[in-house]
């Protein structure tokens, strides 16, 4: 320890003058100041400048154009899939609508009844039930999966006494899809532990309809297939017609927005009104072609190298809840090994990959200034002992730097979309566990977007309620309305 500490002081002696310690106040000794200087220097790699954010926006806008281009889409990192959802809810939709939400080891069936007035809560009624997808179904053949979904749907309809009605249905299928129409989409590849044979490359709506038809006990009218990002936008648009962007910042990250048809070279349908379509950007893949290398750190590279999909979804890996906690852990481990945290004494739990959960970041940043109750609890869960207040300050600072970068990257993406649409007043629908549960994420995003959008654009970030369920039913409602 003595040798490590001596080396530490030597390493930072030349850096002290250039490091601002004001924000890291409450250090008392020269040794503490040296340690704070090292931590600040390491974390500086994760701090984005105004120039960084403006270049990110410029690159994203270029990649969006590549994705929308007929001749450039095949090579584009951001695929910009047209969703074929063109109109938004007007709040006057009436009727009963079903929704299926499949995106993991559980799926939901919903029955939503709309009464034609979005200003009255009594005019919106929702019932739902969660069903498990057993492991053998997740890894079996596709027919078994869709037969299981059809059986649960039929049972739900019988329970709610709508099995004699032919109801419109919206199908949220949160796996990579290549959409060929509002009711036709082919699975590109399975993710999230699914590996059902005979589904990749097939139209998932047809597979669902075939399973329902084989049963013969219920009838449905599938009016739309979509992903959760589109549902997020539609769920908010039901209450506010100015909603034009949907954003997910949770386990993953993605965004969709309303684009003018004239800018969508991929468009292969009519140009009737409304001359617009929601674009599913799949922006998690932003940077896969190297255009974000200028902000990638060695910690980002380590997360990518050890992930299940190296060199893919690089933007998502800098933002989403699946990776944020591990990013913090890597920085904390580096500084522990350097003797700057916990006097160089880590723990087996700290050194084990994946053990610093993203929820820890939200909990640590929820502590009031000068208090470390949550931080100490987290560090004790990691079996760290003799934790000092300065350790807690430093760990919180690391968490703050990482969450702020994630918020700023998300905000730069949203600002790019807002400037691109150039509408004067826009609501951005947002969902996802990081946005919902981090105590400062909303404010950090708002502040950053305000600094980056064109001066005559106003915006609001609106928490979306149940985009993958309610949003699917609303897409079906809008499709039904326009028939």
C-alpha positions as CSV (number, residue, x, y, z in Angstrom):
1,X,0.0,0.0,0.0
2,X,2.8,2.5,0.9
3,X,4.5,1.9,-2.5
4,X,1.2,2.2,-4.4
5,X,0.4,5.5,-2.6
6,X,3.9,6.9,-3.3
7,X,3.5,6.1,-7.0
8,X,0.0,7.7,-7.0
9,X,1.3,11.0,-5.6
10,X,4.2,10.9,-8.1
11,X,1.8,10.4,-11.0
12,X,-0.5,13.3,-10.2
13,X,2.1,15.9,-9.1
14,X,2.3,17.4,-12.6
15,X,-1.5,17.4,-13.1
16,X,-2.6,19.3,-10.0
17,X,-2.6,22.7,-11.5
18,X,-4.9,21.7,-14.4
19,X,-7.5,19.9,-12.4
20,X,-10.5,21.8,-11.0
21,X,-11.1,20.5,-7.5
22,X,-13.9,22.9,-6.7
23,X,-16.6,20.4,-7.5
24,X,-14.8,17.7,-5.5
25,X,-14.6,19.8,-2.4
26,X,-14.3,18.7,1.2
27,X,-10.8,17.1,0.9
28,X,-8.5,17.9,3.8
29,X,-5.0,16.6,3.2
30,X,-2.5,16.8,0.4
31,X,-2.8,13.0,-0.1
32,X,-6.6,13.4,-0.5
33,X,-6.1,16.1,-3.0
34,X,-3.8,13.8,-5.0
35,X,-6.4,11.1,-5.0
36,X,-9.1,13.4,-6.1
37,X,-6.9,14.6,-8.9
38,X,-6.4,11.1,-10.2
39,X,-10.1,10.3,-10.0
40,X,-11.0,13.6,-11.8
41,X,-8.4,12.9,-14.5
42,X,-9.7,9.3,-15.1
43,X,-13.3,10.5,-15.2
44,X,-12.4,13.4,-17.6
45,X,-12.3,10.9,-20.4
46,X,-16.1,10.4,-19.9
47,X,-17.0,14.1,-20.0
48,X,-18.4,15.5,-23.2
49,X,-17.7,19.0,-24.4
50,X,-20.0,21.2,-26.4
51,X,-17.9,20.4,-29.5
52,X,-18.4,16.7,-28.8
53,X,-22.1,17.0,-28.7
54,X,-22.4,19.1,-31.8
55,X,-20.2,16.6,-33.8
56,X,-22.4,13.8,-32.5
57,X,-25.5,15.6,-33.8
58,X,-23.9,16.2,-37.1
59,X,-22.8,12.6,-37.5
60,X,-26.2,11.3,-36.4
61,X,-28.0,13.5,-39.0
62,X,-25.7,12.1,-41.7
63,X,-26.3,8.5,-40.6
64,X,-30.1,9.1,-40.6
65,X,-29.8,10.3,-44.2
66,X,-27.8,7.2,-45.1
67,X,-30.4,5.0,-43.5
68,X,-33.3,6.7,-45.3
69,X,-31.5,6.6,-48.7
70,X,-32.5,3.9,-51.1
71,X,-28.9,3.4,-52.4
72,X,-27.2,3.8,-49.0
73,X,-29.5,1.9,-46.6
74,X,-27.9,-1.5,-47.1
75,X,-24.5,-0.2,-45.8
76,X,-26.0,2.2,-43.2
77,X,-25.5,1.5,-39.5
78,X,-28.8,3.1,-38.6
79,X,-31.4,1.3,-40.6
80,X,-34.3,3.8,-40.3
81,X,-37.1,1.3,-40.9
82,X,-40.4,2.9,-42.0
83,X,-43.1,1.6,-39.6
84,X,-46.0,2.3,-42.0
85,X,-47.7,4.1,-39.1
86,X,-48.6,7.5,-40.6
87,X,-51.4,9.0,-38.6
88,X,-51.5,9.7,-34.9
89,X,-54.3,9.4,-32.4
90,X,-56.7,12.3,-32.1
91,X,-58.2,11.4,-28.7
92,X,-61.6,10.6,-30.3
93,X,-61.1,6.9,-30.9
94,X,-64.0,4.7,-29.9
95,X,-64.2,0.9,-29.4
96,X,-62.6,-2.2,-27.9
97,X,-59.1,-3.1,-29.0
98,X,-56.7,-5.9,-28.1
99,X,-52.9,-5.7,-27.8
100,X,-50.3,-8.4,-27.6
101,X,-46.9,-7.4,-26.1
102,X,-44.1,-9.9,-26.7
103,X,-40.6,-8.8,-25.8
104,X,-39.1,-11.2,-23.3
105,X,-39.7,-14.2,-21.1
106,X,-43.2,-12.9,-20.3
107,X,-45.8,-11.5,-22.6
108,X,-49.0,-9.5,-22.0
109,X,-52.5,-9.5,-23.4
110,X,-54.5,-6.3,-23.0
111,X,-58.1,-5.3,-23.7
112,X,-58.5,-1.5,-24.0
113,X,-61.8,0.3,-24.4
114,X,-61.8,3.9,-25.7
115,X,-64.7,6.1,-25.1
116,X,-64.0,8.9,-27.6
117,X,-62.7,11.6,-25.2
118,X,-59.1,11.6,-24.1
119,X,-59.8,14.3,-21.6
120,X,-61.9,12.0,-19.4
121,X,-60.1,9.2,-17.5
122,X,-63.4,7.3,-17.4
123,X,-63.3,7.0,-21.1
124,X,-60.2,4.9,-21.0
125,X,-60.5,1.4,-19.5
126,X,-57.7,-1.2,-19.6
127,X,-57.5,-4.8,-18.5
128,X,-54.4,-7.0,-18.9
129,X,-52.8,-10.2,-17.9
130,X,-49.2,-11.4,-17.9
131,X,-48.4,-14.9,-19.3
132,X,-45.0,-16.7,-19.0
133,X,-43.1,-18.0,-22.0
134,X,-41.6,-21.3,-20.8
135,X,-37.9,-22.0,-21.6
136,X,-38.9,-25.0,-23.8
137,X,-41.2,-22.7,-25.8
138,X,-38.5,-20.0,-26.2
139,X,-36.1,-22.6,-27.6
140,X,-38.6,-24.8,-29.5
141,X,-40.1,-24.5,-32.9
142,X,-41.9,-21.3,-34.0
143,X,-45.3,-23.1,-34.3
144,X,-45.1,-23.9,-30.6
145,X,-44.4,-20.3,-29.7
146,X,-47.3,-18.9,-31.7
147,X,-49.7,-21.7,-30.6
148,X,-48.8,-20.8,-27.0
149,X,-49.5,-17.1,-27.6
150,X,-52.8,-17.9,-29.4
151,X,-53.9,-20.2,-26.5
152,X,-53.2,-17.4,-24.0
153,X,-55.0,-14.8,-26.1
154,X,-58.1,-17.1,-26.5
155,X,-58.2,-17.8,-22.8
156,X,-58.0,-14.0,-22.0
157,X,-60.8,-13.2,-24.5
158,X,-63.0,-15.9,-22.8
159,X,-62.2,-14.6,-19.4
160,X,-63.3,-11.1,-20.4
161,X,-66.3,-12.3,-22.4
162,X,-65.2,-10.9,-25.8
163,X,-64.5,-14.3,-27.4
164,X,-67.6,-14.0,-29.6
165,X,-66.4,-10.6,-31.0
166,X,-63.9,-10.0,-33.8
167,X,-61.7,-7.3,-32.3
168,X,-58.9,-5.2,-33.8
169,X,-55.4,-6.1,-32.4
170,X,-52.1,-4.3,-32.3
171,X,-49.0,-6.6,-31.9
172,X,-45.9,-5.3,-30.2
173,X,-43.1,-7.6,-31.2
174,X,-39.9,-6.2,-29.7
175,X,-37.4,-8.1,-31.7
176,X,-35.5,-6.8,-34.8
177,X,-38.1,-6.6,-37.6
178,X,-37.9,-5.7,-41.3
179,X,-41.3,-4.1,-41.8
180,X,-43.0,-4.5,-45.2
181,X,-46.4,-3.0,-44.3
182,X,-48.5,-2.0,-41.3
183,X,-49.5,-5.7,-40.9
184,X,-46.5,-7.4,-42.3
185,X,-43.0,-7.7,-40.7
186,X,-40.3,-10.3,-41.0
187,X,-38.1,-11.3,-38.0
188,X,-34.5,-10.4,-38.8
189,X,-32.9,-12.3,-35.8
190,X,-33.9,-13.6,-32.4
191,X,-32.5,-11.8,-29.3
192,X,-33.2,-11.9,-25.5
193,X,-32.6,-15.7,-25.2
194,X,-35.2,-16.7,-27.8
195,X,-34.2,-19.2,-30.5
196,X,-37.4,-20.6,-32.0
197,X,-36.8,-22.4,-35.3
198,X,-38.6,-21.5,-38.5
199,X,-39.3,-17.9,-37.5
200,X,-36.4,-15.8,-38.7
201,X,-37.2,-14.4,-42.1
202,X,-40.9,-15.1,-41.7
203,X,-43.8,-12.8,-41.3
204,X,-44.7,-12.9,-37.6
205,X,-48.3,-11.6,-38.2
206,X,-49.0,-14.5,-40.5
207,X,-47.6,-17.0,-38.0
208,X,-49.8,-15.5,-35.3
209,X,-52.9,-15.6,-37.6
210,X,-52.2,-19.2,-38.6
211,X,-52.1,-20.3,-35.0
212,X,-55.3,-18.5,-34.2
213,X,-57.0,-20.0,-37.3
214,X,-55.9,-23.5,-36.3
215,X,-57.7,-23.1,-32.9
216,X,-60.9,-21.9,-34.5
217,X,-62.4,-20.6,-31.2
218,X,-61.7,-16.9,-31.5
219,X,-61.3,-14.3,-34.3
220,X,-59.1,-11.3,-34.3
221,X,-58.2,-8.6,-36.9
222,X,-54.5,-7.8,-36.7
223,X,-54.3,-4.2,-37.8
224,X,-50.7,-3.4,-36.9
225,X,-47.3,-4.9,-35.9
226,X,-44.9,-2.5,-34.2
227,X,-42.0,-2.2,-31.7
228,X,-42.1,-0.6,-28.3
229,X,-40.5,2.7,-29.4
230,X,-43.4,3.4,-31.8
231,X,-45.8,2.4,-29.1
232,X,-44.2,4.9,-26.8
233,X,-44.8,7.7,-29.2
234,X,-48.4,6.7,-29.9
235,X,-49.3,6.3,-26.2
236,X,-48.3,10.0,-25.6
237,X,-49.8,11.2,-28.8
238,X,-53.2,10.1,-27.6
239,X,-53.0,12.8,-25.0
240,X,-51.0,15.4,-26.9
241,X,-51.1,15.7,-30.7
242,X,-47.7,17.5,-30.7
243,X,-45.9,14.3,-29.9
244,X,-43.5,13.6,-32.7
245,X,-40.6,11.6,-31.1
246,X,-40.5,8.4,-29.1
247,X,-37.5,7.5,-27.0
248,X,-36.5,4.4,-25.0
249,X,-33.8,4.7,-22.4
250,X,-34.0,1.4,-20.4
251,X,-32.2,-1.9,-20.8
252,X,-31.7,-0.8,-24.4
253,X,-32.0,2.5,-26.3
254,X,-33.9,3.4,-29.4
255,X,-35.8,6.3,-30.9
256,X,-38.4,6.9,-33.5
257,X,-39.7,10.1,-35.0
258,X,-42.2,11.5,-37.6
259,X,-40.5,12.1,-41.0
260,X,-41.8,13.7,-44.1
261,X,-42.4,11.1,-46.9
262,X,-40.3,13.2,-49.3
263,X,-37.2,12.5,-47.2
264,X,-37.8,8.7,-47.1
265,X,-36.4,7.2,-50.3
266,X,-37.2,3.7,-48.9
267,X,-40.9,4.5,-49.0
268,X,-42.8,2.1,-51.3
269,X,-46.4,2.9,-50.6
270,X,-48.8,5.8,-51.5
271,X,-48.1,9.5,-51.0
272,X,-51.6,10.3,-49.9
273,X,-52.2,12.5,-46.8
274,X,-50.8,12.5,-44.2
275,X,-47.5,12.8,-46.1
276,X,-45.5,11.4,-43.2
277,X,-44.5,8.2,-41.5
278,X,-43.0,7.2,-38.2
279,X,-39.4,6.1,-38.7
280,X,-37.9,3.5,-36.3
281,X,-34.3,4.6,-36.4
282,X,-32.7,1.7,-34.5
283,X,-30.2,4.2,-33.3
284,X,-28.6,1.8,-30.9
285,X,-26.3,0.9,-33.8
286,X,-25.1,4.5,-34.2
287,X,-21.3,4.4,-34.2
288,X,-21.0,0.8,-35.4
289,X,-19.1,2.2,-38.5
290,X,-16.6,4.1,-36.4
291,X,-18.1,7.6,-36.4
292,X,-18.2,7.7,-32.6
293,X,-14.7,6.5,-32.0
294,X,-13.7,10.0,-31.0
295,X,-15.7,9.6,-27.7
296,X,-15.0,5.9,-27.1
297,X,-12.9,5.3,-24.0
298,X,-11.0,2.2,-23.0
299,X,-13.9,1.4,-20.6
300,X,-16.4,1.5,-23.5
301,X,-14.1,-0.7,-25.6
302,X,-13.9,-3.2,-22.7
303,X,-17.6,-3.4,-22.4
304,X,-18.0,-3.9,-26.1
305,X,-15.2,-6.6,-26.2
306,X,-16.8,-8.7,-23.5
307,X,-20.4,-8.2,-24.8
308,X,-22.5,-10.8,-26.6
309,X,-22.4,-8.6,-29.7
310,X,-19.0,-7.0,-30.2
311,X,-18.7,-4.1,-32.5
312,X,-22.5,-3.7,-32.6
313,X,-24.9,-1.4,-30.8
314,X,-22.1,1.0,-29.7
315,X,-24.4,4.0,-29.0
316,X,-26.7,1.9,-26.9
317,X,-23.7,0.5,-24.9
318,X,-22.9,4.1,-23.9
319,X,-26.4,4.9,-22.8
320,X,-28.5,2.0,-21.7
321,X,-29.2,0.3,-18.4
322,X,-27.7,-3.0,-19.6
323,X,-24.2,-1.5,-19.6
324,X,-24.2,1.7,-17.4
325,X,-23.6,-0.2,-14.1
326,X,-20.7,-2.2,-15.6
327,X,-19.1,0.9,-17.0
328,X,-19.1,2.4,-13.5
329,X,-17.7,-0.8,-12.1
330,X,-14.8,-0.8,-14.6
331,X,-13.9,2.8,-13.6
332,X,-14.2,2.0,-9.8
333,X,-12.0,-1.2,-10.3
334,X,-9.4,0.8,-12.2
335,X,-9.2,3.5,-9.4
336,X,-9.2,0.8,-6.7
337,X,-6.3,-1.0,-8.3
338,X,-4.5,2.4,-8.5
339,X,-5.0,3.0,-4.8
340,X,-7.3,6.0,-5.3
341,X,-10.4,4.2,-3.8
342,X,-10.8,2.2,-0.7
343,X,-7.1,2.5,0.1
344,X,-6.5,0.0,-2.8
345,X,-8.5,-2.8,-1.0
346,X,-11.3,-4.0,-3.2
347,X,-13.5,-7.1,-2.8
348,X,-14.3,-10.3,-4.7
349,X,-17.8,-8.9,-5.3
350,X,-16.5,-5.7,-6.7
351,X,-14.1,-7.4,-9.1
352,X,-16.7,-9.7,-10.5
353,X,-18.1,-8.5,-13.8
354,X,-21.8,-7.5,-13.7
355,X,-22.0,-7.0,-10.0
356,X,-22.4,-3.2,-10.0
357,X,-26.0,-2.9,-11.1
358,X,-27.3,0.1,-12.9
359,X,-29.9,0.6,-10.2
360,X,-27.0,1.3,-7.8
361,X,-26.2,4.5,-9.8
362,X,-29.8,5.8,-9.3
363,X,-29.7,4.8,-5.6
364,X,-26.3,6.5,-5.0
365,X,-27.4,9.7,-6.8
366,X,-30.6,9.8,-4.8
367,X,-28.6,10.5,-1.6
368,X,-29.0,14.1,-0.4
369,X,-25.8,16.2,-0.8
370,X,-23.4,15.4,2.0
371,X,-25.3,12.2,2.9
372,X,-24.1,8.7,1.9
373,X,-26.7,6.3,3.3
374,X,-27.5,4.7,-0.1
375,X,-23.9,4.8,-1.2
376,X,-22.7,3.0,1.9
377,X,-25.4,0.4,1.6
378,X,-24.4,-0.3,-2.0
379,X,-20.7,-0.6,-1.1
380,X,-21.5,-2.8,1.8
381,X,-23.5,-5.1,-0.5
382,X,-20.2,-5.3,-2.5
383,X,-18.5,-6.5,0.7
384,X,-16.3,-3.4,0.9
385,X,-15.2,-2.5,4.4
386,X,-14.0,0.6,6.3
387,X,-15.5,2.9,3.7
388,X,-14.7,6.6,4.3
389,X,-16.9,9.6,3.4
390,X,-14.3,10.5,0.8
391,X,-14.7,7.1,-0.8
392,X,-18.5,7.8,-1.0
393,X,-18.0,11.2,-2.5
394,X,-15.7,9.8,-5.2
395,X,-18.0,6.8,-6.0
396,X,-20.9,9.2,-6.4
397,X,-18.8,11.5,-8.6
398,X,-18.0,8.5,-10.9
399,X,-21.7,7.6,-11.1
400,X,-22.6,11.2,-11.9
401,X,-20.1,11.5,-14.7
402,X,-21.4,8.2,-16.3
403,X,-25.1,9.0,-15.9
404,X,-24.6,12.6,-17.2
405,X,-22.8,11.3,-20.3
406,X,-25.7,8.9,-21.0
407,X,-28.2,11.7,-20.6
408,X,-26.2,14.0,-22.8
409,X,-25.9,11.4,-25.5
410,X,-29.6,10.7,-25.4
411,X,-30.3,14.5,-25.5
412,X,-27.9,15.1,-28.4
413,X,-29.9,12.4,-30.3
414,X,-33.2,14.0,-29.5
415,X,-31.9,17.5,-30.4
416,X,-30.8,16.2,-33.7
417,X,-34.3,14.8,-34.4
418,X,-36.0,18.1,-33.3
419,X,-33.7,20.2,-35.5
420,X,-34.3,17.8,-38.4
421,X,-38.1,18.0,-38.1
422,X,-37.9,21.8,-37.3
423,X,-41.4,21.9,-35.9
424,X,-41.9,24.8,-33.4
425,X,-43.5,22.9,-30.6
426,X,-42.8,19.2,-30.0
427,X,-43.5,16.6,-27.3
428,X,-41.0,13.9,-26.9
429,X,-42.4,10.6,-25.4
430,X,-39.9,8.9,-23.2
431,X,-40.0,5.5,-21.4
432,X,-37.5,3.0,-20.0
433,X,-36.1,2.2,-16.5
434,X,-33.1,4.6,-16.7
435,X,-35.3,7.6,-17.5
436,X,-38.0,6.6,-15.1
437,X,-35.9,5.8,-12.0
438,X,-32.7,7.9,-12.2
439,X,-33.4,11.0,-10.1
440,X,-31.7,13.5,-12.4
441,X,-31.9,12.0,-15.9
442,X,-34.9,14.1,-17.0
443,X,-33.4,17.4,-15.9
444,X,-30.0,16.6,-17.4
445,X,-31.6,15.7,-20.7
446,X,-33.8,18.8,-20.7
447,X,-30.8,21.1,-20.0
448,X,-28.7,19.6,-22.8
449,X,-31.5,19.6,-25.4
450,X,-32.2,23.3,-24.6
451,X,-28.6,24.1,-25.3
452,X,-28.6,22.3,-28.7
453,X,-31.9,22.8,-30.4
454,X,-32.6,25.7,-32.8
455,X,-33.6,28.8,-30.8
456,X,-37.3,28.9,-32.1
457,X,-38.0,25.3,-31.1
458,X,-39.8,24.5,-27.9
459,X,-40.2,20.9,-26.5
460,X,-41.4,18.9,-23.5
461,X,-40.3,15.5,-22.4
462,X,-43.3,13.4,-21.5
463,X,-43.2,10.1,-19.6
464,X,-45.0,7.5,-21.7
465,X,-47.3,5.1,-20.0
466,X,-47.2,1.5,-21.2
467,X,-46.1,2.2,-24.8
468,X,-45.6,-1.5,-25.6
469,X,-49.2,-2.3,-24.5
470,X,-51.4,0.8,-24.7
471,X,-49.4,2.1,-27.7
472,X,-50.1,-1.1,-29.6
473,X,-53.8,-0.9,-29.0
474,X,-53.8,2.8,-30.1
475,X,-52.0,2.0,-33.3
476,X,-54.8,-0.6,-34.0
477,X,-57.4,2.1,-33.0
478,X,-55.9,4.6,-35.5
479,X,-55.8,2.0,-38.2
480,X,-59.4,1.1,-37.5
481,X,-60.4,4.7,-37.6
482,X,-58.9,5.2,-41.0
483,X,-60.6,2.2,-42.6
